[in-house]
Structures are given as structure tokens and as C-alpha cells.
Amino acid sequence: MPIIQPLDRDKVEEKGWERILRRCEEVQAPDDLFVRILARAPGYAKAIHDAMHMSHAEGNVPHTLKEIIRVQLARRAGDTYFANLRSRKAIEEGLTEELVEAGCGDFEADPRFTPAEKWALRYAWLMYREPKKIGKAFYDEGKRHWSEAQIMELGGMIALHYGMQVFMRTLGAFPLRDPRGRPVDEAEARQIYGPRVGDGLGG
């Protein structure tokens, strides 16, 4: 189990809990393990999941692009939990594992990404590697592809999700499902994923 164990569903006292669980089931990034851990601090599960869900699954930047960014960040964070999750919503919208891998690799040279998408992927890539490269010139380039509102959407999502990924890394958590969506217990998840934060396909 994670270092801080999740509460059982029936022991959570959280406003809007059923809605939170429904969103976790619909998107599965994060799944309900994450919010059941947060629920140990009353009010935190709703507040944090609301912000993460809004920044990831809603807004005016394509969810599929945000999902690639989310995985890229989780790998940077070294988090076995978030790096191995995949958004059901993004998959239903056409995102493939091959495109996730491309967005975590040499995306600059990949013709499958538009200049706007490459800028967004670069934004996430640089934020925690070479932040000094993100300045006025960088944002001026971004404004050629995205509105200022969309740039704020991307920046907020990058900062929020990376922070929670670093937190989950310290807890040693794993997803509640295997890469094909089948529910698994802690022992099986640990066997499937081990320490990997790579392709998310098990080993």
C-alpha cells in the first residue's frame, strides 16, 4: 500500500464525494486511489480534484494534448502512479500510446505535432528543466499559437499536476488498473509496473 493509505470509500466524509468518484471513473487520471488518500484531510479531495480535473479535462486546450503533457510531466517527476495512468477520455478522443511516447520523446522533430502543440509540449518540458528559457520571447512565440487564456490554462495545469505528481512519488503508489483497464490489487500493480515510469505498458 502507499505510505499514506487511502480511506475506504464508505469512510470518506467529503462534500460532493459521489461526484468526485464519478469523475475519477470517467477519466481515470487520477483514479479514486488518489482522492481517497487526499480525503484523509477533510475538504482536500474535493478542492484539489476540482482544480486538477478542470485544468486537465476541461477548458479550451485539447484534452488529448493535455494528457500527453501530463504523462511527460509524470515521467519527469519519476512518479510510478501518474506516469502509468491513462485518461479514458483522451483515449476515446483518439489519443494513442504511440502519440504519448512521441510527445515524451523527440516531439520537436515529429511531423505529427503542429507548431502550436510543439510549443505547448516545449512549455512543459522546459518548466522544470530549463526554466530560464521561459521568458518574454518564449511567451511571445506562444501567443502566435494560443490565446493568453489558453497559455494560462496550460501553465496552471503544468504547475498543479507536476506538484501533485512529485507528492505521489513520495508515497510509492501505483494505479488501481492494469494498462488494459482491468482492476488489480496492490501486489499485482506493483508486479506490473515496478519502478517504471516509461511506456506504461508493463514489463
C-alpha positions in Angstrom: 0.0 0.0 0.0 1.1 3.6 -0.4 2.9 5.0 2.6 -0.2 7.0 3.5 -3.1 4.5 3.0 -6.3 5.5 1.3 -9.6 5.6 3.2 -12.2 3.1 2.3 -14.9 4.7 0.2 -17.6 4.3 2.8 -15.4 6.1 5.4 -14.9 9.3 3.4 -16.7 12.4 4.7 -16.3 14.7 1.8 -18.9 17.1 0.2 -19.7 16.0 -3.3 -17.9 12.7 -2.9 -20.1 10.7 -5.3 -19.4 13.3 -8.0 -15.7 13.1 -7.4 -15.8 9.3 -7.7 -17.8 9.6 -10.9 -15.3 11.9 -12.5 -12.5 9.5 -11.4 -14.3 6.7 -13.1 -14.9 8.7 -16.3 -11.4 10.0 -16.8 -9.3 7.6 -14.7 -6.4 10.1 -14.4 -6.3 10.1 -11.5 -8.3 7.1 -10.3 -10.0 7.0 -6.9 -6.9 5.9 -5.0 -5.6 9.5 -5.3 -8.7 11.1 -3.9 -9.1 8.5 -1.1 -5.6 9.4 0.1 -6.4 13.1 -0.1 -9.7 12.6 1.8 -7.7 12.0 5.0 -7.7 15.8 5.2 -11.4 16.8 5.0 -12.1 19.1 2.1 -8.8 18.4 0.3 -10.1 15.7 -2.0 -12.8 18.0 -3.5 -10.6 21.2 -3.7 -7.6 19.5 -5.3 -9.5 17.2 -7.6 -11.7 20.0 -8.7 -8.7 22.0 -9.7 -6.9 19.1 -11.3 -9.9 18.0 -13.3 -10.7 21.4 -14.5 -7.1 22.0 -15.7 -6.8 18.6 -17.3 -10.2 17.6 -18.6 -11.9 20.9 -19.3 -11.1 24.2 -20.9 -10.1 25.4 -24.4 -6.9 23.4 -24.9 -7.4 19.9 -26.4 -7.6 17.3 -23.7 -5.5 14.9 -25.8 -2.6 17.4 -25.8 -3.0 18.0 -22.0 -2.9 14.2 -21.5 0.4 13.9 -23.3 1.8 16.8 -21.2 0.5 15.2 -18.0 2.4 11.9 -18.8 5.5 13.8 -19.9 5.5 15.7 -16.5 4.9 12.5 -14.5 7.9 10.8 -16.1 9.9 13.9 -15.2 8.7 13.6 -11.7 9.6 9.9 -11.5 6.1 9.1 -10.3 5.0 5.4 -10.9 1.4 6.3 -10.1 0.6 9.2 -12.5 3.1 8.1 -15.2 1.2 4.8 -15.7 -2.3 6.2 -15.7 -4.0 7.0 -19.0 -7.1 9.2 -19.5 -10.1 7.2 -20.7 -11.5 10.4 -22.1 -8.3 11.1 -24.1 -8.3 7.6 -25.5 -11.9 7.9 -26.5 -11.0 11.1 -28.3 -8.3 9.2 -30.3 -5.1 9.5 -28.3 -2.8 6.5 -28.9 0.1 5.2 -26.8 2.3 5.9 -29.8 1.5 9.6 -29.7 2.0 9.7 -25.9 5.5 8.2 -26.5 6.2 10.7 -29.3 5.2 13.6 -27.0 7.6 12.4 -24.3 10.4 11.9 -26.8 11.7 14.0 -29.7 8.5 15.9 -30.3 10.3 18.8 -31.9 11.2 16.7 -35.0 7.9 14.8 -35.1 5.6 15.9 -38.0 2.5 14.5 -36.2 2.6 17.6 -33.9 1.6 21.1 -35.1 3.7 24.1 -34.2 1.2 25.0 -31.6 1.4 21.6 -30.0 5.2 21.6 -30.1 5.2 24.9 -28.3 2.9 23.5 -25.6 5.0 20.4 -25.2 8.1 22.5 -25.0 6.5 24.7 -22.3 6.0 21.6 -20.1 9.5 20.2 -21.0 11.3 23.4 -20.1 9.3 24.4 -17.0 11.2 22.0 -14.6 14.4 21.5 -16.7 15.4 24.9 -18.1 13.0 27.5 -16.6 15.3 30.4 -17.6 14.4 29.7 -21.2 10.8 30.6 -20.4 10.6 34.4 -20.7 9.1 37.1 -22.8 10.4 35.8 -26.1 9.1 32.3 -25.3 5.6 33.7 -24.4 5.6 35.9 -27.5 6.1 32.8 -29.6 3.3 31.1 -27.7 0.9 33.9 -28.4 1.2 33.2 -32.1 -0.4 29.9 -31.5 -2.5 30.2 -28.3 -4.6 32.9 -26.7 -3.4 34.3 -23.4 -6.2 32.4 -21.7 -5.1 29.2 -23.2 -1.5 29.9 -22.1 -2.7 30.4 -18.5 -4.7 27.2 -18.8 -1.5 25.3 -19.9 0.7 26.9 -17.3 -1.7 26.3 -14.5 -2.1 22.6 -15.5 1.6 22.1 -15.7 2.3 23.6 -12.3 -0.6 21.9 -10.5 -0.1 18.4 -11.9 3.6 18.3 -11.6 3.4 19.3 -7.9 0.9 16.5 -7.1 3.0 14.0 -9.1 6.0 14.8 -7.0 3.9 14.3 -3.9 2.5 11.0 -5.1 6.0 9.8 -6.0 7.0 10.1 -2.3 4.1 7.8 -1.3 5.1 4.9 -3.6 1.6 4.5 -5.1 0.6 2.5 -8.2 -2.6 2.6 -10.4 -5.6 0.6 -9.5 -5.9 -0.9 -13.0 -3.5 -2.6 -15.4 -2.7 -0.9 -18.8 -5.8 -2.5 -20.3 -8.2 -1.2 -17.6 -8.6 -4.3 -15.6 -8.8 -3.7 -11.8 -5.8 -5.0 -9.9 -4.7 -5.2 -6.3 -1.6 -3.5 -4.8 0.6 -6.6 -5.2 -0.4 -7.1 -8.8 0.0 -3.4 -9.7 3.5 -3.4 -8.1 4.4 -6.5 -10.2 3.1 -5.0 -13.4 4.6 -1.5 -13.1 7.5 -2.0 -10.7 9.6 1.2 -10.6 8.9 2.1 -14.3 7.7 5.5 -15.4 8.3 4.7 -19.1 5.8 3.5 -21.6 3.2 2.4 -19.1 2.7 -1.0 -20.8 4.1 -3.2 -18.0 7.2 -5.2 -18.3 
